[in-house]
Amino acid sequence: MNRLDLFPTIDTIKEYRKVYSRPGADEVLLHQLFDFGVWEESATPEDVTLRNQGVRLLKILGGGEVGRETIREFIRRLIRQPLKEKDNA
């Protein structure tokens, strides 16, 4: 058995999505992804392991491997997000 055999079934993926669709769950997911270091460069083996867990969670929530259309939609949304205003303190 390899790791691909351990990927959740469609029913399990639906349950994952239910968990993260509850009110306030988006904040929990965001916290988890930052805690896993998904958006940071990883230097140590421990950091790489945590980051990989976060990436795996994203793949599960996305239903599997990320396709080109999913990536294109992500990029469209990323580019359309508002820029943070510079603080003039």
HUCOR-V90955 format. One record per residue. N is the residue number from 0. SS is DSSP state (2 for helix, 1 for strand, 0 for the rest). NEAR is the number of other ideal C-beta (glycine too) atoms within 12 Angstrom. D_FIRST is the distance of its C-alpha to the first C-alpha in whole Angstrom. Layout:
n/ss/near/d_first
N/SS/NEAR/D_FIRST
N/SS/NEAR/D_FIRST
//
This chain:
n/ss/near/d_first
0/0/6/0
1/0/6/4
2/2/10/7
3/2/11/8
4/2/8/6
5/2/11/8
6/0/19/11
7/0/22/14
8/0/14/16
9/2/13/19
10/2/11/21
11/2/17/19
12/2/21/20
13/2/16/23
14/2/16/24
15/2/26/23
16/2/21/26
17/2/13/28
18/2/20/28
19/2/25/29
20/2/15/31
21/0/14/33
22/0/9/37
23/0/12/36
24/2/17/32
25/2/16/33
26/2/13/35
27/2/17/32
28/2/24/29
29/2/18/31
30/2/15/32
31/2/24/28
32/2/24/28
33/2/16/31
34/2/18/29
35/2/25/26
36/0/22/28
37/0/25/27
38/0/15/30
39/0/16/31
40/0/10/30
41/0/19/28
42/0/11/29
43/0/12/27
44/2/10/24
45/2/13/24
46/2/18/26
47/2/18/23
48/2/15/20
49/2/23/22
50/2/26/23
51/2/19/19
52/2/21/19
53/2/27/22
54/2/23/21
55/2/26/18
56/2/26/20
57/2/28/22
58/2/23/20
59/2/27/19
60/2/28/22
61/2/23/23
62/0/20/21
63/0/19/18
64/0/15/19
65/0/19/23
66/0/13/25
67/2/10/28
68/2/11/30
69/2/18/28
70/2/15/29
71/2/13/33
72/2/15/33
73/2/17/32
74/2/14/35
75/2/12/37
76/2/12/37
77/2/13/37
78/2/11/40
79/2/10/42
80/0/10/42
81/0/8/45
82/0/8/46
83/0/6/46
84/0/7/50
85/0/6/51
86/0/5/53
87/0/4/57
88/0/4/57
//
